Amino acid sequence: MSNKHQVAGILNIVSGVIGLFWALMFLLAAAFFQFALDSAELSDLTLDEQSFVYGIILFTCIFSFILSILAIVGGVFALQRKVWGLTLVGAIAGILTFFPTGIPAIIFVALSREEFVRPPAPMFFMPPQSPTQPPASPTV
């Protein structure tokens, strides 16, 4: 076994942590924008324009936060070699949060597919159960 899953997991977690940093920066930008609105520096913007810009900043913050958490969760599952599909989704989220570590993460996830534990196949039928009591003999 190689350690490609470990490299992919670490890269996913790094992408997620950097994405969380950017989410925090967007949150600070939203706070700064609100402060600038209150100080009347942007008084030439209409209320609709102010709401639109503020909404875009907050949406970007929330979107970055969700993708970052998804990348971190994918990295943890990669380190545990449990769910390859979730690890792949986390690597894709890692591309969107921080591109330089997201691309190698998705490559290592794709190369390490055979290293992940496969869950047992689901049973579509129940095996016959042995009776708990012997059948009663017919009386004549």
N, C-alpha and C positions, 0 to 999 in steps of 0.2 A: 504494500500500500504506500502510496505517496502522501504528501502533505498538502496537496492542492486545495483541499477543502479548508484547511487552516488558513492558508494565504487568502482564499476567497472570503472567509469569515472576517479576518482582520481588516481587509480592504473594505468590506461592507460596513463594518463598525466605524472605521475611520470616515467613510463617506457620510454615515449617519451623524456622527458627532460634528463634522464640519457643517452639515446641513442644519443641525440644531443651532450652531453658532449663527448661521445666516438667518434663521428664523428669528433669533433674538435680535439681530441687526434690523430686520424688517419691523419688528415690534418697536424698537427704539425709533426707527424712522417714522412710524405712525404716531408715536408720542411727540416727536419733534415737530411733525406736521401739525398736530393739534395745538402745540405750543405756539407755532408760527401763526396759526389762524387766530388764536386768542390775542396775540400781540399786534394784530392788525397789519402785519407785513404783507399778507396776501388778501387784503381787503378788496382788490379789484376782481377776485374770483366770485362768481355767483355761488349761492348755496348749493345748487345742483353740482357744479364743478367741484366744489370742496368735498361734497359727499362722495362723488365719483372717485376722486383721487384717494381719499381716505379709505374707501371700500376696496380699491385695487391693492393698496398697501396691506390692509388687513387680510384680504384673500390670499395674497402671496405669502404672508406670514403663516397662515393656517395651513396652506398647501405644502409649504416647505417643512413645517413641523410634522405633518402626517407622513410625508415621504421619508423624512429622517428617521422617524420611529420605525417605519416599515423596513428601512435599510438596516437598522440596528437589530431588529428582530430576525431578519434574514441572515445577518452575520452570526447571531447566536445559534440559529439552527444549523448554519454551515459548520460551526465549530463542533456541534454535537452530532453532525452527520445524520440528521433525522428526516427532515422533509425537504426533498430536493426542489419541489415546485415553489415552496415558499422562499427558499433560498434564492431561486432564480428571480422571483418577483422582487425580493429585497435588493438584488444586484441591479435590476432595472431601475428601481427607485434610487439606488446609489448613483446611477448615471445621471439622473435628474437632479440630485442634490449636489454632487461634486464630481464633475466629469473625469478629471485625471485619475482618480482612484476607482471610479465606477466602471470604466472600460476594462481594466485588468481584472476587476472582480467578476464581471460577467464572463470573461474568457475562462478564468479559473473555475467558476461554477460549472460552465459547460464541459470543461475537460474532466471534472471530478464527479461526473454523474454516477459512475459505477461504484464510487466509494460510499455512497449513501445507503443506509439500511432500507431495504424494501419491506413495507408492511406485508403481513400475510394476506393472501387472497381472501376476499370475503366469501362466506359460505352462503350459497343461494338456497340450500335445502338443509333441513335438519336431519341428522342421522337417526335411524330408527332407535327408539328408546326401548330398553328392556322393561317389561312390565314389573311393577313393584310387587304385585300379588299374582300367584299363578291363576290361570283361568279356572273357574269353577267347573267341575265335571257335571254333565247333564244328568239329571235324575229321571228315571223311568218309572 
